[in-house]
Amino acid sequence: MFEKKERGKKETTRKGFRFTLGGKISLAIAITMLFLVLISFFLVRYMLFVHIVSEDIQDVYSMGATAMDYMQLSQCKRMCEYARDAYEKSEDEDDDDYYELFPTDAELLTKKINVVKIRDDLEVVKRNFDEVKDIGFCLWDKENEQLIIVQDTDNTERGTRKHFDETKGGYVYSTRNHFIQVEKLVDANKGQYIRITALIPLSQDEDDGDDDDDYSGDNNASYMFIIHESDTPYYLIYSYMGLYVLFIAIISVAVHQIVGRLFSRQIVKPLKGLSRAANNYTANPDKLGQERFFDKIDIKSNDEVGDLAIAMKTMEVEIRQYIENLKEITEEKQKLATELEIAARIQMNMLPEKLELSDKPYEIYPFMRPARSVGGDFYDFFPIDEHRVALVIADVSDKGVPAALFMAVSKILIKGRLGNVPDDVAMALRDANNLICSNNKDMMFVTVFAGIYDERTRTLKYVNAGHEDPIVYRKAEDKYSYIMEEHDMFMGIEENLEFTLREITLESGDRLFLYTDGVTEAADAQENRYGTERLLNALNEDTSLMGDDFINNLWDKLSQFQDMNNQADDITMVLFEA
């Protein structure tokens, strides 16, 4: 009862601060409308700006045409040609004082070029157009992207260089040999205003065949420049945009109200009903099997909300059935887990513990870690007589319960035949193999390393039936190395197999390390295998380790290599110390 009260208290607190669906929809509509208003504001503002600037550019070209009609262009062109020759000569001689090479007014007058008359004409044109701040003639240095003033109205900038690019934040447009630069500038007195600088080629006909007259497309070509300044665009834009914002605000409020009411009636109210039913559903878990909360909702809309109501009603029925099935499955899983736990204990009890006998010249240290609750690996060692001991390690071709059952059968058969035929390990395994094959309909198999060690001769007579290569430690050499030999066929597939009996001598201090493929095939998160080379290097890092220390050290290295990656196969190890 206390838990229910606490839960109700938390629910009330949460509802006091929640942001309802209706509020979210209203906010979403408002944000969308605001976004559209801002986008349209900047778009219309830009379009107005482009339109007004385009008209100013047309005015500039009209001024240029008027100026050219008024002035004597032949003298202007010749003046630019002399300035061009002087500028190019200064470039050839790497002389920055090119202005000194420009012809003087007197020199130009001798060439029948009246510079004073040209300046007066420029001044007349400038006075007739209020927005023209300067007008004159220049050369265009295309390679260096700069213009060289040849003549302006007040003769103060003659010979100066000016860059004509976007470095000042302007916009440069070019078409054929015409150049226009548009800059948005700010002045403390004028505020924001537009400056348009236009370069109009003095030669309008590029195909008239007059090479001396037509060079407007070449480097250092001659142009008339006009600098036009106007603050009219910003006054017009601000006046238009004020009316536009007022109009859009009224439309936005009207759309917000209409859409908000439509959403509330068609979506918010039905969803509130579903929300109340869901709260009642979760607040009364003890009534889930007795009462249907969503059946009380009457939503007849033929849209996604109606589909949601039908889905919730269907879900309520399916959840009730699912809970009943889940209880049965949970009970079965708990029972199975208990049975597997008992099976794992039985399997581990079938395997002997380490063998340390003070009266024997050898010791045996085993280790096994199945990948699942039960596994298919096994090992075994048992005395044959007073001087001999049998040693077995094997790996069944599967994991889990099937492998564990096959492992139990194989272990019993191999141990029985080794005990009955201790003098011939090969014959004992042949007999065991025939017994395993006689009733192996699922064609499972097992790799086996089995041998008998005689302490009197310090020899191990063994058979390797498809198992991993054993590793031997020689005390005289103080290192581990693989015993690389041809393997026999693994057991369980074919009857009447012949196995090869081999023999190895283990002197005092020597060791024999046996293992299953779960060691070499252990993988890290990137699916890199531990491998035979890494295993041998790990053993040779510290050859002084023996017994449990040897086993624990190798297991730690395998665990670090696998990190948190799941163990994919059973891991079994046996260390035989002579």
DRENFI-863168 format. One record per residue (C-alpha): residue in three letters; x, y, z. Coordinates in steps of 0.02 Angstrom, whole numbers, padded with zeros to 5 digits, always signed. Layout:
<recs>
alaXYZ...
</recs>
This chain:
<recs>
met+00000+00000+00000phe+00143+00115+00042glu+00221+00084-00129lys+00059+00132-00218lys+00049+00298-00124glu+00228+00340-00164arg+00197+00301-00347gly+00043+00413-00351lys+00142+00554-00272lys+00276+00544-00405glu+00146+00539-00544thr+00063+00698-00477thr+00229+00788-00466arg+00274+00740-00644lys+00106+00798-00712gly+00126+00968-00626phe+00279+01007-00732arg+00238+00917-00895phe+00229+01001-01065thr+00065+00943-01142leu+00046+00883-01320gly-00066+01031-01361gly+00067+01150-01299lys+00199+01061-01400ile+00093+01071-01557ser+00060+01256-01530leu+00244+01287-01500ala+00291+01186-01655ile+00168+01286-01762ala+00233+01449-01690ile+00416+01401-01721thr+00374+01344-01898met+00284+01505-01937leu+00426+01607-01862phe+00551+01510-01965leu+00451+01538-02124val+00434+01724-02083leu+00622+01740-02058ile+00662+01644-02217ser+00539+01745-02320phe+00600+01908-02237phe+00780+01879-02290leu+00728+01814-02461val+00618+01964-02499arg+00750+02081-02429tyr+00881+02004-02542met+00766+02012-02694leu+00728+02195-02661phe+00912+02231-02639val+00956+02144-02803his+00816+02231-02895ile+00863+02405-02835val+01049+02377-02862ser+01012+02316-03038glu+00921+02479-03073asp+01071+02577-03005ile+01187+02478-03119gln+01079+02521-03268asp+01089+02704-03215val+01279+02691-03206tyr+01289+02624-03383ser+01170+02759-03442met+01286+02888-03361gly+01435+02807-03447ala+01349+02812-03616thr+01305+02996-03590ala+01484+03037-03539met+01557+02950-03692asp+01439+03042-03807tyr+01487+03208-03727met+01675+03186-03724gln+01804+03171-03863leu+01844+02987-03848ser+01983+02987-03977gln+02091+03100-03867cys+02045+02998-03712lys+02097+02837-03796arg+02262+02909-03854met+02296+02977-03679cys+02266+02802-03608glu+02381+02727-03740tyr+02525+02842-03688ala+02492+02798-03505arg+02487+02615-03551asp+02657+02625-03638ala+02732+02712-03486tyr+02659+02584-03365glu+02718+02434-03466lys+02891+02512-03482ser+02900+02530-03293glu+02851+02347-03275asp+02991+02293-03392glu+03119+02394-03294asp+03049+02341-03123asp+03022+02526-03085asp+02888+02565-02956asp+02897+02753-02996tyr+02801+02725-03156tyr+02704+02887-03127glu+02861+02987-03170leu+02857+02902-03341phe+02680+02963-03374pro+02674+03104-03503thr+02640+03278-03429asp+02497+03390-03480ala+02616+03493-03586glu+02684+03338-03673leu+02509+03275-03708leu+02460+03446-03776thr+02601+03435-03904lys+02521+03272-03959lys+02356+03365-03982ile+02280+03293-03822asn+02200+03431-03717val+02204+03357-03541val+02130+03513-03464lys+01980+03500-03580ile+01961+03315-03534arg+01961+03356-03347asp+01834+03495-03372asp+01721+03377-03469leu+01735+03248-03330glu+01690+03380-03201val+01537+03431-03303val+01478+03250-03310lys+01506+03230-03123arg+01406+03388-03081asn+01260+03330-03188phe+01243+03167-03091asp+01230+03191-02902glu+01267+03010-02857val+01428+03003-02960lys+01572+03025-02837asp+01710+03010-02965ile+01732+02977-03151gly+01885+02958-03259phe+01995+02843-03360cys+02104+02698-03305leu+02203+02547-03361trp+02154+02371-03306asp+02303+02264-03253lys+02224+02093-03275glu+02376+01996-03215asn+02387+02088-03048glu+02198+02118-03032gln+02217+02306-03007leu+02173+02465-03099ile+02289+02613-03130ile+02208+02784-03130val+02253+02883-03288gln+02142+03033-03259asp+02009+03079-03131thr+01904+03236-03108asp+02015+03328-02983asn+02183+03254-03043thr+02225+03194-02865glu+02235+03007-02896arg+02323+03004-03063gly+02443+02856-03071thr+02379+02770-02912arg+02341+02585-02905lys+02179+02512-02837his+02131+02332-02815phe+01968+02284-02896asp+01919+02120-02810glu+01817+02049-02666thr+01944+02083-02529lys+01835+02221-02457gly+01681+02114-02444gly+01606+02171-02608tyr+01536+02072-02752val+01623+02074-02921tyr+01526+02039-03080ser+01603+02029-03253thr+01529+02004-03425arg+01640+02006-03579asn+01756+02155-03544his+01642+02249-03424phe+01676+02244-03237ile+01561+02295-03094gln+01601+02297-02908val+01458+02317-02782glu+01504+02357-02601lys+01394+02377-02447leu+01477+02510-02338val+01439+02597-02174asp+01476+02778-02135ala+01455+02866-01968asn+01359+03008-02049lys+01275+02924-02197gly+01239+02757-02116gln+01229+02610-02236tyr+01251+02645-02421ile+01296+02558-02585arg+01451+02595-02689ile+01455+02535-02869thr+01618+02544-02966ala+01598+02508-03151leu+01733+02486-03283ile+01668+02519-03459pro+01789+02484-03603leu+01826+02635-03712ser+01816+02525-03868gln+01643+02452-03887asp+01675+02362-04053glu+01798+02221-04033asp+01790+02166-04215asp+01821+02328-04308gly+01993+02273-04367asp+02082+02424-04290asp+02222+02347-04186asp+02280+02514-04117asp+02106+02562-04064asp+02034+02396-04004tyr+02132+02323-03859ser+01999+02320-03722gly+02020+02132-03694asp+02209+02137-03674asn+02311+02161-03516asn+02324+02345-03463ala+02171+02385-03570ser+02091+02559-03560tyr+01924+02591-03473met+01812+02730-03413phe+01779+02709-03227ile+01626+02775-03136ile+01606+02772-02946his+01423+02783-02895glu+01363+02796-02714ser+01182+02786-02657asp+01090+02753-02493thr+00920+02739-02578pro+00912+02546-02578tyr+00916+02534-02388tyr+00781+02667-02363leu+00668+02575-02486ile+00705+02404-02414tyr+00667+02456-02235ser+00505+02542-02284tyr+00446+02392-02385met+00500+02265-02254gly+00404+02354-02115leu+00240+02330-02210tyr+00289+02153-02256val+00324+02102-02074leu+00157+02174-02017phe+00064+02079-02153ile+00153+01914-02118ala+00124+01932-01929ile-00064+01948-01955ile-00067+01797-02072ser+00039+01695-01950val-00077+01727-01802ala-00229+01678-01905val-00147+01518-01969his-00087+01473-01794gln-00263+01486-01723ile-00345+01385-01863val-00215+01247-01868gly-00204+01239-01677arg-00392+01212-01657leu-00393+01081-01795phe-00251+00984-01713ser-00334+00996-01543arg-00500+00924-01603gln-00430+00788-01717ile-00273+00733-01622val-00250+00805-01447lys-00419+00759-01373pro-00418+00577-01435leu-00239+00556-01376lys-00285+00622-01204gly-00413+00482-01193leu-00282+00353-01240ser-00162+00430-01113arg-00290+00414-00972ala-00323+00233-01018ala-00136+00197-01021asn-00113+00276-00849asn-00254+00172-00778tyr-00179+00018-00861thr-00008+00042-00780ala-00078+00100-00613asn-00180-00060-00588pro-00066-00209-00629asp-00171-00323-00519lys-00322-00296-00634leu-00235-00329-00801gly-00316-00498-00820gln-00488-00443-00761glu-00524-00273-00839arg-00500-00202-01014phe-00456-00018-00998phe-00442+00026-01183asp-00613-00045-01228lys-00691+00105-01141ile-00617+00225-01268asp-00734+00275-01410ile-00628+00343-01554lys-00710+00331-01724ser-00591+00435-01829asn-00532+00347-01986asp-00351+00404-01976glu-00188+00363-01885val-00266+00408-01715gly-00405+00283-01745asp-00276+00154-01798leu-00181+00189-01637ala-00337+00159-01532ile-00367-00009-01619ala-00184-00054-01596met-00191-00013-01410lys-00344-00123-01385thr-00261-00265-01479met-00101-00238-01380glu-00196-00252-01216val-00262-00423-01265glu-00093-00484-01328ile+00001-00421-01174arg-00118-00515-01061gln-00086-00674-01160tyr+00100-00637-01165ile+00109-00620-00976glu+00028-00789-00955asn+00147-00869-01080leu+00296-00781-01001lys+00257-00855-00832glu+00257-01030-00906ile+00418-00999-01003thr+00504-00924-00851glu+00462-01075-00747glu+00528-01190-00884lys+00688-01088-00901gln+00717-01091-00714lys+00693-01279-00714leu+00811-01299-00863ala+00942-01186-00782thr+00935-01291-00624glu+00954-01451-00725leu+01102-01379-00822glu+01184-01325-00660ile+01168-01501-00592ala+01232-01572-00758ala+01383-01456-00750arg+01424-01515-00574ile+01406-01697-00628gln+01519-01668-00778met+01653-01583-00674asn+01642-01723-00544met+01680-01846-00684leu+01850-01764-00711pro+01993-01798-00591glu+02079-01660-00493lys+02265-01625-00501leu+02381-01768-00459glu+02522-01734-00335leu+02600-01890-00260ser+02756-01880-00154asp+02809-02056-00201lys+02791-02028-00389pro+02915-01938-00505tyr+02777-01845-00596glu+02633-01723-00562ile+02479-01682-00667tyr+02387-01514-00664pro+02223-01502-00761phe+02110-01353-00805met+01942-01344-00893arg+01824-01197-00929pro+01671-01240-01038ala+01600-01106-01154arg+01424-01147-01095ser+01354-01228-00939val+01418-01396-00998gly+01548-01432-01131gly+01624-01561-01248asp+01805-01553-01190phe+01871-01679-01066tyr+02031-01743-00991asp+02072-01896-00888phe+02219-01977-00800phe+02218-02137-00698pro+02345-02267-00642ile+02367-02424-00748asp+02477-02512-00620glu+02608-02469-00492his+02726-02390-00619arg+02615-02329-00761val+02485-02191-00777ala+02364-02156-00921leu+02346-01977-00986val+02201-01920-01099ile+02138-01753-01168ala+01997-01741-01297asp+01883-01617-01387val+01709-01663-01451ser+01647-01581-01613asp+01513-01473-01534lys+01468-01376-01378gly+01331-01381-01249val+01222-01528-01198pro+01247-01639-01355ala+01435-01624-01339ala+01428-01659-01152leu+01331-01822-01180phe+01449-01877-01319met+01597-01829-01208ala+01534-01939-01066val+01515-02089-01180ser+01686-02062-01261lys+01773-02040-01093ile+01703-02202-01024leu+01745-02302-01181ile+01923-02235-01197lys+01960-02260-01013gly+01890-02437-01019arg+01993-02490-01171leu+02154-02412-01105gly+02130-02507-00943asn+02100-02672-01035val+02240-02652-01165pro+02373-02549-01076asp+02519-02620-01175asp+02456-02557-01344val+02380-02382-01343ala+02347-02389-01531met+02245-02549-01516ala+02151-02481-01365leu+02098-02325-01463arg+02051-02431-01615asp+01933-02534-01507ala+01862-02377-01426asn+01837-02297-01597asn+01739-02447-01659leu+01626-02439-01506ile+01597-02251-01530cys+01557-02273-01715ser+01436-02417-01686asn+01296-02304-01626asn+01347-02130-01690lys+01200-02086-01803asp+01230-01898-01788met+01410-01921-01851met+01488-01826-01709phe+01676-01848-01685val+01808-01821-01553thr+01994-01776-01565val+02099-01872-01439phe+02275-01871-01370ala+02299-02026-01263gly+02458-02101-01191ile+02530-02208-01052tyr+02682-02147-00956asp+02802-02273-00880glu+02902-02198-00737arg+03033-02335-00748thr+03086-02295-00926arg+03025-02113-00920thr+02939-02142-01087leu+02765-02090-01144lys+02688-02202-01277tyr+02545-02107-01357val+02425-02086-01504asn+02369-01918-01576ala+02199-01943-01658gly+02175-01773-01743his+02213-01673-01586glu+02317-01515-01565asp+02507-01527-01572pro+02575-01554-01395ile+02707-01439-01324val+02860-01508-01233tyr+02978-01419-01114arg+03157-01480-01107lys+03246-01432-00948ala+03415-01449-01033glu+03366-01319-01163asp+03253-01217-01046lys+03120-01185-01177tyr+02953-01247-01242ser+02932-01312-01420tyr+02797-01400-01523ile+02803-01585-01562met+02763-01574-01747glu+02703-01744-01810glu+02574-01808-01933his+02408-01837-01846asp+02295-01987-01861met+02109-01974-01905phe+01995-01916-01766met+01878-02042-01685gly+01693-02072-01714ile+01678-02059-01904glu+01749-02220-01977glu+01770-02393-01903asn+01928-02503-01903leu+02047-02356-01908glu+02230-02393-01879phe+02320-02274-01761thr+02507-02241-01755leu+02594-02273-01589arg+02727-02143-01549glu+02848-02125-01405ile+02931-01980-01315thr+03054-01978-01170leu+03024-01856-01028glu+03177-01835-00918ser+03170-01767-00742gly+03118-01583-00750asp+03040-01599-00923arg+02857-01553-00949leu+02720-01597-01073phe+02581-01469-01105leu+02419-01530-01184tyr+02273-01419-01234thr+02116-01408-01342asp+02085-01290-01488gly+01989-01172-01374val+02160-01103-01322thr+02230-01063-01494glu+02061-01010-01565ala+02020-00887-01425ala+01974-00721-01509asp+01979-00539-01461ala+01847-00407-01504gln+01920-00388-01680glu+01909-00578-01706asn+02099-00600-01704arg+02147-00776-01650tyr+02266-00811-01507gly+02358-00935-01618thr+02498-01061-01596glu+02638-00933-01611arg+02569-00820-01475leu+02540-00972-01364leu+02720-01030-01380asn+02786-00854-01347ala+02678-00841-01191leu+02748-01005-01122asn+02928-00954-01155glu+02909-00784-01070asp+02936-00865-00900thr+02991-01048-00905ser+03011-01055-00716leu+02822-01065-00689met+02761-01237-00640gly+02603-01323-00581asp+02455-01212-00535asp+02559-01054-00565phe+02588-01109-00745ile+02403-01144-00775asn+02342-00984-00690asn+02468-00875-00784leu+02415-00943-00953trp+02230-00924-00911asp+02260-00742-00860lys+02343-00709-01028leu+02198-00788-01122ser+02072-00687-01021gln+02165-00524-01055phe+02173-00565-01241gln+01987-00604-01250asp+01951-00451-01143met+01760-00444-01123asn+01731-00545-01282asn+01625-00701-01255gln+01718-00866-01244ala+01676-00954-01407asp+01741-01130-01366asp+01781-01243-01220ile+01957-01220-01152thr+02049-01367-01076met+02233-01381-01024val+02337-01518-00943leu+02517-01497-00882phe+02617-01657-00853glu+02778-01628-00753ala+02906-01769-00752
</recs>
